[in-house]
Every structure is written in C-alpha cells, then in structure tokens.
Amino acid sequence: MERNETASEKPIRQSHSLCAGEQEYVNRRKRVVLESLNSLEINCSEDSVPHIALLASGGGQRAALGLMGSLYQMEKDGLLNTLLYLGGVSGSTWSMSSLYSDPQWSTNMDRAVSKLFGPGVELEQALAWLDERAKDELFSLSDILGVLTSAGLMKQLDLRCLSDEASRNATNPFPIYSAIEKQCFSDGPLEGKWFEVSPHEAGFTELDLFIETSLLGSKFQIGELLEQEPEMDMVRLQGILGCALAHEDIIRDFIPPWLNVPGHVDKVAEEYVYVVSTLDTLVGVIRSTIKDPVAQSDLNKMQKILKDKLIHNESTLLESKSLEERKILFQQWSLELLKAVATWSQSLEDGAFRTHVSLLTNKVIPLIMKWEWGTTRNFLYQYKDSTVPSCLRSEEIFHLVDAGMLINVAYPPFLGDKRDIDLIIALEYSAGNMFETLTLARDYAAEVKKPFPEIDDKILEDKDWPKDCYVFEGKEKEPTIVYMPLFNRQNCEDAEVFKAKMEEFATFKHPFSDENIQALLEMAKANMKNNKETLLREINKAILRRQNKRQGWA
C-alpha cells in the first residue's frame, strides 16, 4: 500500500526520547509506584518517584520459573508495584509473555504460578497453529520452538499481539523484551546488535531507530512502508526471543570431543550436531504436551536414537580424512539420522500421535537443513542513513534471535538517560560464570559511553559460589545494581552443591518435573524474601538520588 506522509508521520522514528505512548504509560505507572511506596511507609513525593527496573536473565526454563517465583514473593512483600519497568531476555521472556496475557497479573501472582502446574495445551492445538504458520514464506525454526515452548513449558497458546497492550492501564510494570540481530551480532558493529520490543515500539537500542510494534514484520524500503503485514502473535515472538539454539556457540557445547578436529571446532561436525540437538530439544518439549504412556515410550525410543548418534564414537572413520571427505561423511550421517527419524515415525501405531509426529517432522526437517531462525522483514532495508550499518541496510529480511548470546541480562535498554533508571534489580538465572553478565554489561556501557557502576574485581572471585545478593552502588548518573543469583550460599552449602544445582536444572535439560518446578519457585521466593530489607534500603536511596537529580536540574 502507498502512503504519503509528512516528515513527522514517517513510519520510522529516529529519536533518543521515549515515544509518546511509553512516556504516557510511565507517567501513569509512577502514580501506582508512589501509592506502593506510601503503603510501605516510605517517604516519597510525586516528583521523587524512583525509576526502578527489574531485569531477569535468560536461562531457559530455569529462568522462566525463577522470574515467576521472584515476582510472586515481591507481590507478597508489597514490592512488586515499586517497579516501573520489567525487562527480560531469552527464558525470562517466556514468563513475561505468559504473565502479560493477563492484564491484571501483578495483582494475583497465585493465578500466574498455578498455570505452571496446569494441564497445558494439547499437541493437536499447537500443531494446528504450526500448520497455519508454515504457510508464511518467513516460516523458521523459531516458530517451531515458540509454539512448543508456549504450549509445553508455559502451558498456554497466547495468540494476542504485543501491541494489544499499548492501550492498557498502568497496573503492571512497563515490559521491554530484547533480541539481537543475528548478522550484525556475527559481523557488524555493536550499535546494530541490540533490539528492543515493547507494546509501543520495536527497534535498535543504540541506533535510536524504531517503528510501531504493530509494523514489525511489514515490508519497508528506503524508510517507507510498502505493505503492512499482520503483526506477529506472542507465540511467534516467544520463539524469536528464546531461540538460543540459533547461535553456533551454543551448538558447539553439544559437540562431543570425538567429533572435533584437534585445535579447532570442526564446522562440518557442527552442522551434524545442529540436526541432532535440535531434534533432541524438540522431542523433549513435545514430551511435555502429551500424557499418553505409549506415546511417552515412543518418544523415549526416539531420544535414545539421537543420544546414540552422539555417544557412539566414530572417530576412527574420521582419521586421516580431508575436510571434503569429512563433509561427505557428515552429510551421509545426517541423512541416515533423518531417515531413522522417518522410520521411527512410520513405526508408530496408527492414530492421532502418529499423525501429529509426521506433521511435525515434515515441517522441522527441511528447516533444520536450512538452519534459519527468527526470519523477519527488515524495516531498515535500503534506509538512507550512513550511521546504519551496511549489514542492516543491504537485506530485505533480517534475523532476530536470542539476546542472551550478547548479554544474558537486558541491560542495554536501561542504560543512559533515555529511561533514566535509578535502581536495577538484576535477577541472575544464567549458567556458568555468575558475574559474566555484569562484566559484559560494564564493557558494553563503556563502548557506547553510558554510565555503569564500578564492579570490584575482588567480588568476581565468588563466581563459583556466590552470595545471594550484591549491591553495586551508582554515583551521579550511574544506576545502582542489586544483583541476585538464583543459586547461592544460602541454598547451596558449598561450591560443589552450587555446581550440582546448575547441572540438575541445566538450561537445555528437557522440561522439568512438577517437583523440580516447585523447588525452583521456592528457591526464587526465598532469595527475594531474604533480601527484602536490602531492597527497601536501596529503594530509599534511589528516592534520594531522584531528589538530588531534581535539585540538580532546578
């Protein structure tokens, strides 16, 4: 469709300021925050309401559950309504998407948590969504992961669109979801990497280039809207935000030692593991959508086939072979594996489960061979601005994927004076080095010249057995960060137990049992409850910082 716009009506907004919709929401939300502070008997005036953002890390289902437990306890302690913003990446965005399907979620976290133990979505319903989605030319692996995550882990199929929230009242913190652009992440400058999505706008954080969220996925050229497409629903958005498997670095973690050439990661081995690990992940999530014991047994057989393909050491076949010979061999193995999947599928008893599996494998296998994730139309295609990296201007489509590979906590949208955050509550559910997200965010802030509090390197020595709470105090324009690891010295008696907890609740482990879900929720609740006084102290300090800022502006 053609549009004839004035400069002020251009579909791409370039500005360092908040859009009108977010600013209006924030103004209304601050009145809710003020009432909350008054109910906590914290002295605060209307012009001193602190800007507090709760940022939850990625970490698969562990992060999704951790955020649920943390918010549950914040509601019980009267702290939830002190939050102005809620930001997430990867697994924590799964919970955010689920929560915001209820316009009143922050007033009833009992209801939100109870869904985690509910019956979930039937596989048939999930596959009906998938079958319809597959008709789109931009159908990708993210769509498959999104529908199975939504149905299998979060127990709902959320067909609303994010922009539907733009007209809501300010009952809940303002949500900001984060992704990264895959090509720029691999080859482009930092400014083109981080991508944020809110109910009002979607765009590149450091380039200050945004479109209305309802236009994400529409056709653009030279800054003009050529054709408006239907907005993606939350199922598809979940797939984009949580598709860590799209990253080659993640896949490398699945590669057994015998598949690697000494001294470097073998690219052709990597491609073989793409097939195995993606199928393995999907089988695991499918398991959570069905209860039939016969079907469960059939899935066990499939997972054994996949596991055997990685464990069985074929290194003798690889010795002394050239790269081209290895490539041919791996392609042969991939075809054999896919044939094994097809044979397994055909061996199932006639019935609904066999029909569903056949549909899913027919959709998945071609996409695995293409290895395409997060395919979305690029609103910066041929955009006439030299500050926009060429990797963003040159292609009609781009690929939005899991932001956790850059920084596994959504710090970038909350740094600097745009949202002017006083206090960040960082909930750390990441695996591995507990302080990596902090040091990566510090380095990111330095590169884009935004304030970030000082991190004492001595604290980094705690990485293998962290405390339950650290405070990194901001000065002047720097936000204060309250950093809270999920596994810590309060719930892990030593470093070995800490490591064991990480393995028990691993990021790519298949869906957790109800017992493990409850255990994670309780740990997250306890962390928040144990540190209530620290949070109240830092909230009081944030109010003083806001007052000082106001006086400085005056």
Disulfide bonds with the S-S distance in Angstrom:
Cys184-Cys391 2.37
